[in-house]
Amino acid sequence: MKERRAYWEKIVADASARHGRQITLRPKSESRFLWPVLQFLFSLFTYWIPIAFTFGWAKSRLQKVDIINGFHSMFSSTMWLAGDGSSWEESSTESKDATASHEIDHLDRLYFGNGSIREEWDALEKKPKPSRLRWAWNAFRYLFWLLPFKYATYRQEFERDGYARSLQVVVHVHGGKVPDYWRQWLIVWFSGPGYGWMATPERAEEVVKGLIEEVERVHSLGENPYARFQQQQPRD
Ligand SMILES: [Zn+2]
């Protein structure tokens, strides 16, 4: 019997072809330099500097975010897995599909520019070549545009599109509806320290509401690429 390829394996392979280099998966615990440095910088800007600037006032109100063990991240053409990678290994296929969709959307957005959640990823091949200059420009905007905190409108948009891809998996698995715990979880993330407080709680609520409505609408129109992939799979 032919081994069926999971969605995440297909999109990683397709993205490797599109970007002209192999996308690899590696646990962050193997990183000797990159992730320890990023963790240091992250804690510096979201924990130590705010505490210093408020003469300690912020200390009881802030929590340190463990970006090494806390979540998976895309950096250059590597999908870095949280911690020793065991949380990835143990997660369900759907959860891997959702995570890889999110991370590859980031990769495409950084190197190719903006997309739309209706667009099949393959359509990106018709666009200009992946550009390092565009990567640098978008990375700059991710960190600083419009402001580093609270009004980080580019970062909001960027993560919104990443989660649109993840929710296309979720909405298919849940028969056309995004469960409410996703809405609540996303609002916490959009307004919390994990993304450097990129939005006010009010703005986070508004963005997440629009995101879920769009994902459900696109799905109901039959334009969800994840659902389409699953429908094309051979049945047992
Ligand atoms: Zn993201």
py3Dmol code that shows the C-alpha trace and the ligand (Angstrom):
import py3Dmol

protein = """\
ATOM      1  CA  MET A   1       0.000   0.000   0.000  1.00  0.00           C
ATOM      2  CA  LYS A   2       1.256   3.450  -0.843  1.00  0.00           C
ATOM      3  CA  GLU A   3       2.204   5.620   2.115  1.00  0.00           C
ATOM      4  CA  ARG A   4      -0.037   8.656   2.237  1.00  0.00           C
ATOM      5  CA  ARG A   5       1.816  11.923   2.560  1.00  0.00           C
ATOM      6  CA  ALA A   6       0.645  14.322   5.252  1.00  0.00           C
ATOM      7  CA  TYR A   7      -0.317  17.861   4.320  1.00  0.00           C
ATOM      8  CA  TRP A   8       2.559  19.356   6.294  1.00  0.00           C
ATOM      9  CA  GLU A   9       5.063  17.175   4.440  1.00  0.00           C
ATOM     10  CA  LYS A  10       3.616  18.277   1.122  1.00  0.00           C
ATOM     11  CA  ILE A  11       3.720  22.000   1.931  1.00  0.00           C
ATOM     12  CA  VAL A  12       7.265  21.782   3.310  1.00  0.00           C
ATOM     13  CA  ALA A  13       8.369  20.036   0.090  1.00  0.00           C
ATOM     14  CA  ASP A  14       6.497  22.561  -2.094  1.00  0.00           C
ATOM     15  CA  ALA A  15       7.956  25.504  -0.183  1.00  0.00           C
ATOM     16  CA  SER A  16      11.468  24.067  -0.542  1.00  0.00           C
ATOM     17  CA  ALA A  17      10.961  23.996  -4.319  1.00  0.00           C
ATOM     18  CA  ARG A  18       9.469  27.487  -4.364  1.00  0.00           C
ATOM     19  CA  HIS A  19      12.278  28.998  -2.303  1.00  0.00           C
ATOM     20  CA  GLY A  20      14.997  27.032  -4.066  1.00  0.00           C
ATOM     21  CA  ARG A  21      16.476  25.537  -0.888  1.00  0.00           C
ATOM     22  CA  GLN A  22      15.650  22.693   1.437  1.00  0.00           C
ATOM     23  CA  ILE A  23      13.507  23.602   4.425  1.00  0.00           C
ATOM     24  CA  THR A  24      14.715  21.581   7.390  1.00  0.00           C
ATOM     25  CA  LEU A  25      13.228  20.881  10.822  1.00  0.00           C
ATOM     26  CA  ARG A  26      15.563  21.134  13.816  1.00  0.00           C
ATOM     27  CA  PRO A  27      15.021  21.263  17.571  1.00  0.00           C
ATOM     28  CA  LYS A  28      15.926  24.619  19.142  1.00  0.00           C
ATOM     29  CA  SER A  29      17.845  22.779  21.885  1.00  0.00           C
ATOM     30  CA  GLU A  30      20.460  21.894  19.245  1.00  0.00           C
ATOM     31  CA  SER A  31      21.108  25.558  18.552  1.00  0.00           C
ATOM     32  CA  ARG A  32      24.320  26.698  20.251  1.00  0.00           C
ATOM     33  CA  PHE A  33      24.221  30.332  19.158  1.00  0.00           C
ATOM     34  CA  LEU A  34      21.127  31.581  17.329  1.00  0.00           C
ATOM     35  CA  TRP A  35      18.403  30.714  19.851  1.00  0.00           C
ATOM     36  CA  PRO A  36      20.350  31.533  23.022  1.00  0.00           C
ATOM     37  CA  VAL A  37      21.116  34.970  21.488  1.00  0.00           C
ATOM     38  CA  LEU A  38      17.506  35.530  20.395  1.00  0.00           C
ATOM     39  CA  GLN A  39      16.314  34.482  23.849  1.00  0.00           C
ATOM     40  CA  PHE A  40      18.696  36.971  25.430  1.00  0.00           C
ATOM     41  CA  LEU A  41      17.534  39.814  23.175  1.00  0.00           C
ATOM     42  CA  PHE A  42      13.889  38.924  23.668  1.00  0.00           C
ATOM     43  CA  SER A  43      14.215  38.935  27.469  1.00  0.00           C
ATOM     44  CA  LEU A  44      16.225  42.147  27.309  1.00  0.00           C
ATOM     45  CA  PHE A  45      13.540  44.050  25.414  1.00  0.00           C
ATOM     46  CA  THR A  46      10.408  42.513  26.903  1.00  0.00           C
ATOM     47  CA  TYR A  47      11.558  41.956  30.479  1.00  0.00           C
ATOM     48  CA  TRP A  48      14.790  43.564  31.702  1.00  0.00           C
ATOM     49  CA  ILE A  49      14.533  46.944  29.953  1.00  0.00           C
ATOM     50  CA  PRO A  50      10.863  47.513  30.956  1.00  0.00           C
ATOM     51  CA  ILE A  51      11.799  46.635  34.555  1.00  0.00           C
ATOM     52  CA  ALA A  52      14.800  48.993  34.517  1.00  0.00           C
ATOM     53  CA  PHE A  53      12.773  51.825  32.992  1.00  0.00           C
ATOM     54  CA  THR A  54      10.060  51.542  35.605  1.00  0.00           C
ATOM     55  CA  PHE A  55      12.557  51.109  38.488  1.00  0.00           C
ATOM     56  CA  GLY A  56      11.258  47.628  39.214  1.00  0.00           C
ATOM     57  CA  TRP A  57       7.564  48.489  39.048  1.00  0.00           C
ATOM     58  CA  ALA A  58       7.016  46.177  36.055  1.00  0.00           C
ATOM     59  CA  LYS A  59       8.660  43.155  37.677  1.00  0.00           C
ATOM     60  CA  SER A  60       5.541  41.742  39.323  1.00  0.00           C
ATOM     61  CA  ARG A  61       3.524  42.433  36.174  1.00  0.00           C
ATOM     62  CA  LEU A  62       5.799  40.799  33.638  1.00  0.00           C
ATOM     63  CA  GLN A  63       6.641  37.228  32.962  1.00  0.00           C
ATOM     64  CA  LYS A  64       9.683  35.977  31.152  1.00  0.00           C
ATOM     65  CA  VAL A  65       8.764  34.203  27.948  1.00  0.00           C
ATOM     66  CA  ASP A  66      10.717  31.061  27.139  1.00  0.00           C
ATOM     67  CA  ILE A  67      11.022  31.325  23.378  1.00  0.00           C
ATOM     68  CA  ILE A  68      13.279  28.245  23.173  1.00  0.00           C
ATOM     69  CA  ASN A  69      10.895  25.784  24.794  1.00  0.00           C
ATOM     70  CA  GLY A  70       7.646  27.693  24.355  1.00  0.00           C
ATOM     71  CA  PHE A  71       6.962  27.523  20.643  1.00  0.00           C
ATOM     72  CA  HIS A  72       8.134  26.577  17.170  1.00  0.00           C
ATOM     73  CA  SER A  73       9.566  29.298  14.916  1.00  0.00           C
ATOM     74  CA  MET A  74      10.697  29.761  11.356  1.00  0.00           C
ATOM     75  CA  PHE A  75      14.084  31.349  10.889  1.00  0.00           C
ATOM     76  CA  SER A  76      15.619  31.585   7.434  1.00  0.00           C
ATOM     77  CA  SER A  77      14.859  28.198   5.873  1.00  0.00           C
ATOM     78  CA  THR A  78      14.799  26.221   9.120  1.00  0.00           C
ATOM     79  CA  MET A  79      11.665  25.383  11.016  1.00  0.00           C
ATOM     80  CA  TRP A  80      12.961  25.386  14.584  1.00  0.00           C
ATOM     81  CA  LEU A  81      11.005  23.080  16.876  1.00  0.00           C
ATOM     82  CA  ALA A  82      10.335  23.966  20.507  1.00  0.00           C
ATOM     83  CA  GLY A  83      12.799  22.520  23.035  1.00  0.00           C
ATOM     84  CA  ASP A  84      14.170  19.110  22.090  1.00  0.00           C
ATOM     85  CA  GLY A  85      11.514  18.647  19.404  1.00  0.00           C
ATOM     86  CA  SER A  86       9.518  16.085  21.395  1.00  0.00           C
ATOM     87  CA  SER A  87       6.403  18.279  21.519  1.00  0.00           C
ATOM     88  CA  TRP A  88       6.444  18.306  17.719  1.00  0.00           C
ATOM     89  CA  GLU A  89       7.017  14.541  17.498  1.00  0.00           C
ATOM     90  CA  GLU A  90       4.149  13.864  19.883  1.00  0.00           C
ATOM     91  CA  SER A  91       1.643  16.229  18.313  1.00  0.00           C
ATOM     92  CA  SER A  92      -1.161  15.051  16.030  1.00  0.00           C
ATOM     93  CA  THR A  93      -0.951  15.253  12.246  1.00  0.00           C
ATOM     94  CA  GLU A  94      -3.560  18.049  12.256  1.00  0.00           C
ATOM     95  CA  SER A  95      -1.534  20.015  14.741  1.00  0.00           C
ATOM     96  CA  LYS A  96       1.610  19.570  12.613  1.00  0.00           C
ATOM     97  CA  ASP A  97      -0.415  20.655   9.553  1.00  0.00           C
ATOM     98  CA  ALA A  98      -1.584  23.781  11.387  1.00  0.00           C
ATOM     99  CA  THR A  99       1.889  24.695  12.675  1.00  0.00           C
ATOM    100  CA  ALA A 100       3.685  24.103   9.382  1.00  0.00           C
ATOM    101  CA  SER A 101       0.996  26.130   7.556  1.00  0.00           C
ATOM    102  CA  HIS A 102       1.600  29.045   9.902  1.00  0.00           C
ATOM    103  CA  GLU A 103       5.383  28.917   9.615  1.00  0.00           C
ATOM    104  CA  ILE A 104       5.454  28.533   5.838  1.00  0.00           C
ATOM    105  CA  ASP A 105       3.087  31.444   5.458  1.00  0.00           C
ATOM    106  CA  HIS A 106       5.651  33.499   7.388  1.00  0.00           C
ATOM    107  CA  LEU A 107       8.463  32.286   5.164  1.00  0.00           C
ATOM    108  CA  ASP A 108       6.528  33.229   2.020  1.00  0.00           C
ATOM    109  CA  ARG A 109       5.478  36.583   3.378  1.00  0.00           C
ATOM    110  CA  LEU A 110       9.047  37.453   4.333  1.00  0.00           C
ATOM    111  CA  TYR A 111      10.606  36.480   1.015  1.00  0.00           C
ATOM    112  CA  PHE A 112       7.793  37.034  -1.492  1.00  0.00           C
ATOM    113  CA  GLY A 113       5.614  39.715   0.068  1.00  0.00           C
ATOM    114  CA  ASN A 114       1.949  39.764   0.882  1.00  0.00           C
ATOM    115  CA  GLY A 115      -0.473  36.976   0.124  1.00  0.00           C
ATOM    116  CA  SER A 116      -4.107  36.234   0.601  1.00  0.00           C
ATOM    117  CA  ILE A 117      -5.639  33.273   2.362  1.00  0.00           C
ATOM    118  CA  ARG A 118      -7.579  32.302  -0.751  1.00  0.00           C
ATOM    119  CA  GLU A 119      -4.470  32.045  -2.810  1.00  0.00           C
ATOM    120  CA  GLU A 120      -2.978  28.617  -3.236  1.00  0.00           C
ATOM    121  CA  TRP A 121       0.661  28.683  -2.273  1.00  0.00           C
ATOM    122  CA  ASP A 122       1.612  27.470  -5.734  1.00  0.00           C
ATOM    123  CA  ALA A 123       0.450  30.786  -7.159  1.00  0.00           C
ATOM    124  CA  LEU A 124       3.464  32.369  -5.483  1.00  0.00           C
ATOM    125  CA  GLU A 125       5.716  30.798  -8.077  1.00  0.00           C
ATOM    126  CA  LYS A 126       4.452  33.338 -10.583  1.00  0.00           C
ATOM    127  CA  LYS A 127       5.628  36.170  -8.363  1.00  0.00           C
ATOM    128  CA  PRO A 128       9.158  37.616  -8.290  1.00  0.00           C
ATOM    129  CA  LYS A 129      11.994  35.524  -6.954  1.00  0.00           C
ATOM    130  CA  PRO A 130      12.477  35.156  -3.185  1.00  0.00           C
ATOM    131  CA  SER A 131      14.473  38.178  -2.110  1.00  0.00           C
ATOM    132  CA  ARG A 132      16.816  38.613   0.855  1.00  0.00           C
ATOM    133  CA  LEU A 133      16.341  42.353   0.673  1.00  0.00           C
ATOM    134  CA  ARG A 134      12.599  41.927   1.022  1.00  0.00           C
ATOM    135  CA  TRP A 135      13.260  39.531   3.930  1.00  0.00           C
ATOM    136  CA  ALA A 136      15.310  42.196   5.730  1.00  0.00           C
ATOM    137  CA  TRP A 137      12.753  44.927   5.066  1.00  0.00           C
ATOM    138  CA  ASN A 138       9.866  42.785   6.277  1.00  0.00           C
ATOM    139  CA  ALA A 139      11.824  41.620   9.341  1.00  0.00           C
ATOM    140  CA  PHE A 140      12.464  45.268  10.181  1.00  0.00           C
ATOM    141  CA  ARG A 141       8.778  46.082   9.835  1.00  0.00           C
ATOM    142  CA  TYR A 142       7.904  43.005  11.920  1.00  0.00           C
ATOM    143  CA  LEU A 143       9.916  44.389  14.824  1.00  0.00           C
ATOM    144  CA  PHE A 144       9.262  48.107  14.585  1.00  0.00           C
ATOM    145  CA  TRP A 145       6.273  49.046  12.415  1.00  0.00           C
ATOM    146  CA  LEU A 146       4.232  51.086  13.363  1.00  0.00           C
ATOM    147  CA  LEU A 147       5.601  50.954  16.909  1.00  0.00           C
ATOM    148  CA  PRO A 148       7.480  48.128  18.653  1.00  0.00           C
ATOM    149  CA  PHE A 149       4.656  47.612  21.177  1.00  0.00           C
ATOM    150  CA  LYS A 150       0.866  47.930  21.283  1.00  0.00           C
ATOM    151  CA  TYR A 151       0.558  49.380  17.777  1.00  0.00           C
ATOM    152  CA  ALA A 152       2.783  46.919  15.943  1.00  0.00           C
ATOM    153  CA  THR A 153       0.390  46.924  13.009  1.00  0.00           C
ATOM    154  CA  TYR A 154       2.666  45.071  10.595  1.00  0.00           C
ATOM    155  CA  ARG A 155       3.331  42.319  13.153  1.00  0.00           C
ATOM    156  CA  GLN A 156      -0.425  42.048  13.800  1.00  0.00           C
ATOM    157  CA  GLU A 157      -1.074  41.625  10.094  1.00  0.00           C
ATOM    158  CA  PHE A 158       1.807  39.188   9.705  1.00  0.00           C
ATOM    159  CA  GLU A 159       0.700  36.915  12.555  1.00  0.00           C
ATOM    160  CA  ARG A 160      -2.933  37.271  11.526  1.00  0.00           C
ATOM    161  CA  ASP A 161      -2.083  35.783   8.125  1.00  0.00           C
ATOM    162  CA  GLY A 162      -0.043  33.006   9.756  1.00  0.00           C
ATOM    163  CA  TYR A 163      -2.978  32.096  11.995  1.00  0.00           C
ATOM    164  CA  ALA A 164      -5.366  32.294   9.046  1.00  0.00           C
ATOM    165  CA  ARG A 165      -3.412  29.338   7.619  1.00  0.00           C
ATOM    166  CA  SER A 166      -3.527  27.435  10.931  1.00  0.00           C
ATOM    167  CA  LEU A 167      -7.235  28.098  11.304  1.00  0.00           C
ATOM    168  CA  GLN A 168      -7.889  26.724   7.824  1.00  0.00           C
ATOM    169  CA  VAL A 169      -6.843  23.375   9.304  1.00  0.00           C
ATOM    170  CA  VAL A 170      -8.920  23.948  12.456  1.00  0.00           C
ATOM    171  CA  VAL A 171     -12.068  25.019  10.584  1.00  0.00           C
ATOM    172  CA  HIS A 172     -11.890  21.927   8.364  1.00  0.00           C
ATOM    173  CA  VAL A 173     -11.373  19.575  11.328  1.00  0.00           C
ATOM    174  CA  HIS A 174     -14.290  21.189  13.189  1.00  0.00           C
ATOM    175  CA  GLY A 175     -16.763  21.080  10.314  1.00  0.00           C
ATOM    176  CA  GLY A 176     -16.795  24.737   9.280  1.00  0.00           C
ATOM    177  CA  LYS A 177     -16.634  26.454  12.689  1.00  0.00           C
ATOM    178  CA  VAL A 178     -13.608  27.699  14.609  1.00  0.00           C
ATOM    179  CA  PRO A 179     -14.126  26.653  18.257  1.00  0.00           C
ATOM    180  CA  ASP A 180     -14.397  29.531  20.721  1.00  0.00           C
ATOM    181  CA  TYR A 181     -11.315  28.507  22.731  1.00  0.00           C
ATOM    182  CA  TRP A 182      -9.252  29.415  19.673  1.00  0.00           C
ATOM    183  CA  ARG A 183     -10.686  32.917  19.702  1.00  0.00           C
ATOM    184  CA  GLN A 184      -9.890  33.360  23.380  1.00  0.00           C
ATOM    185  CA  TRP A 185      -6.406  31.847  23.062  1.00  0.00           C
ATOM    186  CA  LEU A 186      -5.555  34.082  20.082  1.00  0.00           C
ATOM    187  CA  ILE A 187      -6.688  37.264  21.848  1.00  0.00           C
ATOM    188  CA  VAL A 188      -4.381  36.423  24.771  1.00  0.00           C
ATOM    189  CA  TRP A 189      -1.460  35.810  22.415  1.00  0.00           C
ATOM    190  CA  PHE A 190      -2.063  38.882  20.262  1.00  0.00           C
ATOM    191  CA  SER A 191      -2.122  41.179  23.274  1.00  0.00           C
ATOM    192  CA  GLY A 192       0.400  39.339  25.499  1.00  0.00           C
ATOM    193  CA  PRO A 193       4.181  39.105  25.868  1.00  0.00           C
ATOM    194  CA  GLY A 194       4.591  36.158  23.422  1.00  0.00           C
ATOM    195  CA  TYR A 195       4.508  38.614  20.500  1.00  0.00           C
ATOM    196  CA  GLY A 196       5.853  41.549  22.497  1.00  0.00           C
ATOM    197  CA  TRP A 197       2.384  42.989  23.273  1.00  0.00           C
ATOM    198  CA  MET A 198       1.827  43.770  19.616  1.00  0.00           C
ATOM    199  CA  ALA A 199      -1.797  44.871  20.098  1.00  0.00           C
ATOM    200  CA  THR A 200      -3.993  46.411  22.761  1.00  0.00           C
ATOM    201  CA  PRO A 201      -6.585  43.916  24.106  1.00  0.00           C
ATOM    202  CA  GLU A 202      -9.342  45.808  22.238  1.00  0.00           C
ATOM    203  CA  ARG A 203      -7.434  45.710  18.976  1.00  0.00           C
ATOM    204  CA  ALA A 204      -6.567  42.031  19.498  1.00  0.00           C
ATOM    205  CA  GLU A 205     -10.237  41.208  19.914  1.00  0.00           C
ATOM    206  CA  GLU A 206     -11.134  43.082  16.747  1.00  0.00           C
ATOM    207  CA  VAL A 207      -8.357  41.467  14.671  1.00  0.00           C
ATOM    208  CA  VAL A 208      -9.172  37.952  15.883  1.00  0.00           C
ATOM    209  CA  LYS A 209     -12.907  38.419  15.261  1.00  0.00           C
ATOM    210  CA  GLY A 210     -12.239  39.518  11.663  1.00  0.00           C
ATOM    211  CA  LEU A 211      -9.768  36.691  11.173  1.00  0.00           C
ATOM    212  CA  ILE A 212     -12.192  33.976  12.289  1.00  0.00           C
ATOM    213  CA  GLU A 213     -15.030  35.409  10.198  1.00  0.00           C
ATOM    214  CA  GLU A 214     -12.815  35.447   7.132  1.00  0.00           C
ATOM    215  CA  VAL A 215     -11.539  31.894   7.651  1.00  0.00           C
ATOM    216  CA  GLU A 216     -15.091  30.569   8.113  1.00  0.00           C
ATOM    217  CA  ARG A 217     -16.345  32.463   5.062  1.00  0.00           C
ATOM    218  CA  VAL A 218     -13.517  31.324   2.793  1.00  0.00           C
ATOM    219  CA  HIS A 219     -14.066  27.751   3.994  1.00  0.00           C
ATOM    220  CA  SER A 220     -17.807  27.905   3.323  1.00  0.00           C
ATOM    221  CA  LEU A 221     -17.092  29.156  -0.204  1.00  0.00           C
ATOM    222  CA  GLY A 222     -15.045  25.995  -0.836  1.00  0.00           C
ATOM    223  CA  GLU A 223     -11.812  27.991  -1.153  1.00  0.00           C
ATOM    224  CA  ASN A 224      -9.910  26.532   1.788  1.00  0.00           C
ATOM    225  CA  PRO A 225      -6.743  24.920   0.346  1.00  0.00           C
ATOM    226  CA  TYR A 226      -6.409  22.568   3.330  1.00  0.00           C
ATOM    227  CA  ALA A 227      -9.954  21.258   2.929  1.00  0.00           C
ATOM    228  CA  ARG A 228      -9.360  20.856  -0.796  1.00  0.00           C
ATOM    229  CA  PHE A 229      -6.209  18.822  -0.146  1.00  0.00           C
ATOM    230  CA  GLN A 230      -8.044  16.525   2.251  1.00  0.00           C
ATOM    231  CA  GLN A 231     -10.923  16.022  -0.201  1.00  0.00           C
ATOM    232  CA  GLN A 232      -8.478  14.979  -2.896  1.00  0.00           C
ATOM    233  CA  GLN A 233      -6.909  12.294  -0.711  1.00  0.00           C
ATOM    234  CA  PRO A 234      -7.775   8.719  -1.698  1.00  0.00           C
ATOM    235  CA  ARG A 235     -10.273   7.080   0.648  1.00  0.00           C
ATOM    236  CA  ASP A 236      -9.524   3.721   2.283  1.00  0.00           C
TER     237      ASP A 236
END
"""
ligand_1 = """\
1
ZN
Zn 3.806 33.410 13.772
"""
view = py3Dmol.view(width=600, height=400)
view.addModel(protein, "pdb")
view.setStyle({"model": 0}, {"cartoon": {"style": "trace"}})
view.addModel(ligand_1, "xyz")
view.setStyle({"model": 1}, {"stick": {}})
view.zoomTo()
view.show()
